[in-house]
Amino acid sequence: MKLAVLGSGSRGNAVALRTQGHTLLVDAGFGPRALERRAEEAGVPLAPLAGIVLTHEHGDHARGAAALAARHDCPVFASAGTLHALAGGGPRSILLPPYGGALTIGPFTVSAARTAHDAREPVAVAITSLAGHKIGVAYDLGRPTAAVRHLLRDCSVLLLEANHDEVLLRTGPYPASVRQRIGGSTGHLSNRAAAALAAELCGPRLEAVVLLHLSEQCNTAVLARRAVVAALRERQFRGRVLVASQTTPLAALSLRGPSQLTLALPAAGPTPPAR
């Protein structure tokens, strides 16, 4: 199984997973051509595309979904609230149950849990491959609910929001109303909250943590990674902690079998292993 973050931040988010010759996309916050280009750069081609799973309707997560689904003749999967907010999501939209249960999408099994965010019915998702690799994707969550914690247990790879440094948010350029939204219970996770959640979810199967949706104004890759590495070190975690970029796809992680994760880092990659 291969996994690549095609980009993550306030200007666009997308994660591609590929196994058994099929790709599943989680969010499509870029245009179709940009998504295809980024996927090729990351080493995870989109075609054939089994489907597009949306976490919520905000443009930086969903703006390219309908056009990409039409281009690849594949369905869009989302919660009822998300599909309603997107006026149906397209001619082949399929309901993603956010309260338990799972859907089979090609060689993938997808489960979801409701998150706390200021969208219509946002979800975090967990994707399991036929080989048993479990990938958790959770961002745009102001606080980690019990349902999200349950969903993300026993992951092989955890993709988790680390949106802002609390000091930088407090002293940054945003007006008070925006700061309150970002730091509130339906906004975004801080580095500190992400570190605590990553440590809580750190189990024997966890091989990598990828930090997503960093604020360009109120965070840095160094601060986010430092906070999460420190928390995971206390749990004796020996895997990788990586930081996704808004502008450049993260080279694909390859999960070949139990405890056999490899990664081809870009030459200029700022996120070395946590060892």
Buried (B, 14 or more C-beta within 10 A) or exposed (E): BBBBBBBBBBEBBBBBBBBEEBBBBBBBBBBBEBBBBBBEBBBBBBEEBBBBBBBBBBEBBBBBBBBBBBBBEBBBBBBEBBBBBBEEBBEBBBEBBBEEEBBEBBBBBBBBBBBBBBBBBBBBBBBBBEBEBBBBBBBBBBBBBEBBBEBBEEBBBBBBBBBBBBEBBEEBEBEEEBBEBBBEEBBBBBBBBBBBBBBBBBBEBBBBBBBBBBBEBBBBBEBBBBBBBEBBBEBEBEBBBBBBBBEBBBBBBBBEEEEEBEBEBBEEBEBEEBE
